[in-house]
């Protein structure tokens, strides 16, 4: 076999192996969730104010809170300080997404949302569902409430408007 033919065969084989590897190991990146229409029927939208104390020694943040849930198990949470969104978390049809800041940091996935984000615990708390390990929820007088992880020191407390 001539050296040029052998090199062409090696290049073709390497390209074929590369294409097979891409096809076999390729993964689908989760795409951003489409905007939710919270005015559609079936949504329960609550608005209020809250204080978030992130884990460790980070300072508290006060802001406005929107919590929207529907009978399908979908929900939308937004914690903001006008005019900025601090956190937006959504679950829709087994897909989840959480964004911090103006989309500066974002995570997406399928299935059950990660346990460590309090934003995915809050709707479960208000629906009376069991919370993941480490999280505690208390209702106070009137519309007051508090979600806490004593292990990390993270808290989120607030009140929804009547």
C-alpha positions in Angstrom: 0.0 0.0 0.0 1.3 3.4 -0.9 2.0 5.8 2.0 -0.5 8.4 0.6 -3.3 5.9 0.4 -2.5 4.6 3.9 -2.6 8.1 5.3 -5.9 8.8 3.6 -7.3 5.6 5.1 -6.2 6.6 8.6 -7.7 10.0 8.2 -11.0 8.6 7.1 -11.0 6.1 10.0 -10.2 8.8 12.5 -13.0 11.0 11.2 -15.4 8.0 11.3 -14.4 7.3 14.9 -14.8 10.9 15.8 -18.3 11.0 14.3 -19.4 7.8 16.1 -18.0 9.2 19.4 -20.0 12.4 19.0 -23.2 10.5 18.1 -22.8 8.0 21.0 -21.8 10.5 23.7 -23.7 13.5 22.5 -26.0 15.0 25.1 -28.9 17.4 24.8 -28.4 20.7 26.6 -31.5 21.8 28.4 -33.1 24.7 26.7 -34.6 27.7 28.6 -38.2 27.3 29.6 -40.7 29.4 27.6 -42.3 32.3 29.4 -45.2 31.2 31.6 -48.7 32.8 31.1 -49.7 33.3 34.7 -52.9 35.0 33.6 -54.1 31.7 32.1 -56.8 29.8 34.0 -55.7 27.4 36.7 -52.9 29.6 38.1 -52.9 30.8 41.7 -50.7 33.9 42.0 -49.6 35.2 45.4 -47.6 38.4 45.8 -45.8 39.7 48.9 -42.6 40.8 50.4 -39.8 38.6 51.8 -36.3 38.7 53.3 -33.7 36.2 52.1 -30.7 35.4 54.2 -28.4 33.4 51.9 -26.1 30.7 53.4 -22.9 31.5 55.2 -22.2 35.1 56.1 -23.8 36.8 53.2 -26.0 39.8 53.9 -29.8 39.7 53.9 -31.8 40.9 50.9 -35.3 42.3 51.1 -37.6 42.3 48.1 -40.9 41.5 46.4 -42.0 37.9 45.9 -44.3 36.3 43.4 -45.3 32.7 43.9 -47.6 31.1 41.2 -48.7 27.5 41.3 -51.2 25.5 39.3 -52.9 22.1 39.6 -50.5 20.5 37.1 -47.7 20.9 39.5 -46.0 23.7 37.6 -44.8 26.8 39.5 -43.1 30.1 39.1 -41.2 32.0 41.8 -39.6 35.4 41.4 -37.8 37.4 44.1 -36.9 40.9 43.0 -35.9 44.3 44.1 -37.3 46.8 41.6 -36.1 47.0 38.8 -33.9 43.9 39.2 -34.8 40.2 39.4 -32.7 38.6 42.1 -33.9 35.0 41.6 -36.4 33.4 39.2 -37.2 29.7 39.6 -39.6 27.7 37.4 -40.9 24.1 37.1 -42.9 23.2 34.1 -43.8 19.6 32.9 -40.8 17.9 34.6 -38.3 20.6 33.5 -36.8 23.1 35.9 -34.8 26.3 35.7 -33.3 28.7 38.1 -31.8 32.1 37.3 -29.9 34.5 39.5 -29.6 38.1 38.6 -30.4 39.2 35.1 -29.6 35.7 33.7 -26.0 36.0 34.9 -26.1 32.5 36.5 -28.6 29.9 35.3 -29.1 26.2 35.8 -31.6 24.0 34.0 -32.5 20.4 34.0 -35.1 17.7 33.9 -36.8 15.6 36.6 -36.7 16.6 40.2 -35.1 20.0 40.9 -32.0 20.2 43.1 -32.6 20.0 46.9 -30.3 22.7 47.9 -32.1 25.6 46.3 -34.7 26.9 48.7 -36.7 28.3 45.8 -37.8 24.8 44.8 -38.8 24.0 48.4 -41.1 27.0 48.8 -44.0 25.8 46.6 -43.9 22.4 48.2 -44.1 24.0 51.7 -47.2 26.0 50.8 -48.8 23.0 49.2 -48.3 21.1 52.5 -45.9 18.6 50.8 -42.9 17.0 52.6 -39.7 19.1 52.3 -36.4 17.7 51.5 -34.0 16.9 54.3 -32.7 19.9 56.2 -35.6 22.3 55.3 -38.2 23.5 57.9 -41.3 25.5 57.2 -43.4 27.5 59.7 -46.5 29.6 59.4 -46.8 32.6 61.6 -49.6 34.9 62.5 -51.7 35.9 59.6 -49.9 35.5 56.3 -46.4 35.3 57.8 -44.2 32.3 57.0 -40.6 31.2 57.3 -38.5 28.6 55.4 -35.2 27.7 57.0 -32.3 25.3 56.6 -30.7 25.3 60.1 -27.7 23.4 58.8 -26.7 26.1 56.3 -28.2 29.1 58.0 -30.2 30.0 55.0 -33.6 31.5 55.7 -36.4 33.0 53.7 -39.3 34.7 55.5 -42.1 36.9 54.4 -45.7 37.7 54.1 -48.2 37.4 51.2 -50.7 40.2 50.6 -54.3 39.3 51.3 
